[in-house]
Amino acid sequence: MVGLGNPGSEYERTRHNVGFMVADRLCRHSGSSWRLEKKFQGWVAEVVWAGQRLRLLKPNTFMNASGEAVRSLSEWYRVPPEGILAIYDDLDVPFGRLRLRLSGSAGGHNGMKSIISHLGTQNFPRLRLGIGRGARSSVVGHVLGGFSPDEQKLLPEVLDLATEMVEGAIAQGLEKTMSLYNNREVGSRA
C-alpha cells in the first residue's frame, strides 16, 4: 500500500497529502511505526491485517516522482502491480466522497502518472479521496492549500472512512469493499 503526498512540514496538512494522512492512520491502527528506508526512497511500515503481512509506503520523493519509490519497493518484495493499493487525493471527486477502483488512468494526477510510468501499467487498485476543485483559480494552489474550516471539521471522518475501506479491502477483498463503500459520502445530508 502506498499513501501519496509530498515530504516536508510545509505540505503536511495540505489536500495533496491526504494519502500520507491515511497511511499514517493505518500505521497507528496497526501499532506499527515508520522507518526511513533509503533503498525504497521512502518511509516504510510493516503491518499485519487479517492474517496478511503488508507494507505501507510513504514516498520521500515529491509527488511527481512517487513512482520511483513504488517501483523500488515493488521490485524488492516482488509485489505485482495488482498487489499495490495507491491512496491519493482526487480533484474530480467531491470532498467527502471516496472511490475504490481496481485500475484506471492517472486522471491528470502527477503522482499517479509517475507510478503508472514506473510500473508500466495502470492495472493496480487505487483509493481516491475527493478534494473537489474548490473555488481557487489555480489547481496547484488548491491541491497545495490547506483544508477550509468546514473541510477540517469533516476530515477526521473522511480519514476514518478511508482507513475502514482499506482494512475492508484487505479482509473482504476489493470488489466486496467497493460494493459496500463506493456510494458513501462523508457530510452527506441524504
FENNOR-V265452 format. One record per pair of residues at least 6 apart in sequence whose C-alpha atoms are under 6 Angstrom apart, sorted by sequence separation. I is the first residue (numbers start at 1). J is the second residue. D is the distance in Angstrom with one decimal. If there is no record, write none. Layout:
BEGIN
I|J|D ; I|J|D
END
This chain:
BEGIN
36|42|5.8 ; 37|43|5.9 ; 47|53|5.8 ; 48|54|6.0 ; 106|112|5.0 ; 116|122|5.2 ; 36|43|4.4 ; 47|54|5.3 ; 59|66|5.9 ; 106|113|5.2 ; 35|43|5.4 ; 46|54|5.8 ; 169|177|5.4 ; 34|43|5.8 ; 35|44|5.5 ; 46|55|4.6 ; 168|177|5.8 ; 34|44|5.4 ; 45|55|5.7 ; 59|69|5.6 ; 5|16|5.8 ; 34|45|4.8 ; 45|56|5.1 ; 5|17|4.1 ; 33|45|5.8 ; 44|56|5.5 ; 44|57|4.7 ; 5|19|5.9 ; 43|57|5.6 ; 4|19|4.5 ; 5|20|5.5 ; 43|58|5.0 ; 3|19|4.1 ; 4|20|5.5 ; 42|58|5.5 ; 3|20|4.8 ; 30|47|6.0 ; 42|59|4.1 ; 41|59|6.0 ; 42|60|4.2 ; 104|122|5.8 ; 41|60|5.5 ; 103|122|6.0 ; 3|23|5.3 ; 103|123|4.6 ; 103|124|5.0 ; 102|124|6.0 ; 103|125|5.1 ; 102|125|4.1 ; 101|125|5.6 ; 101|126|5.4 ; 100|126|5.8 ; 100|127|4.4 ; 41|69|5.1 ; 99|127|5.7 ; 40|69|5.2 ; 99|128|5.1 ; 98|128|5.6 ; 98|129|4.7 ; 40|72|5.2 ; 98|130|5.9 ; 40|73|5.5 ; 97|130|5.3 ; 95|130|4.5 ; 94|130|4.9 ; 95|131|4.3 ; 93|130|4.2 ; 94|131|5.8 ; 95|132|5.1 ; 90|128|5.7 ; 94|132|4.2 ; 87|126|5.8 ; 89|128|5.7 ; 90|129|5.7 ; 93|132|5.4 ; 85|125|5.0 ; 86|126|4.5 ; 87|127|4.8 ; 88|128|5.3 ; 89|129|4.8 ; 90|130|4.9 ; 91|131|5.3 ; 92|132|5.8 ; 85|126|5.1 ; 89|130|5.9 ; 90|131|5.8 ; 91|132|4.6 ; 82|124|4.3 ; 91|133|5.2 ; 81|124|5.2 ; 66|111|5.6 ; 64|110|5.2 ; 64|111|4.9 ; 67|114|4.6 ; 63|111|4.8 ; 66|114|6.0 ; 67|115|3.7 ; 65|114|5.8 ; 67|118|5.3 ; 7|60|5.7 ; 2|56|5.8 ; 1|56|4.9 ; 2|57|4.6 ; 3|58|5.4 ; 2|58|5.9 ; 6|62|4.9 ; 6|63|5.5 ; 5|63|5.8 ; 19|87|4.9 ; 19|88|4.4 ; 16|89|5.8 ; 100|178|5.8 ; 1|84|5.3 ; 99|182|5.3 ; 1|85|4.6 ; 2|86|4.9 ; 3|87|4.7 ; 4|88|5.3 ; 1|86|6.0 ; 97|185|4.6 ; 96|185|5.4 ; 96|186|4.5 ; 50|171|5.4 ; 16|143|5.1 ; 15|143|5.1 ; 16|144|5.8 ; 14|144|5.4 ; 14|145|5.2 ; 14|146|4.5 ; 22|159|5.8
END
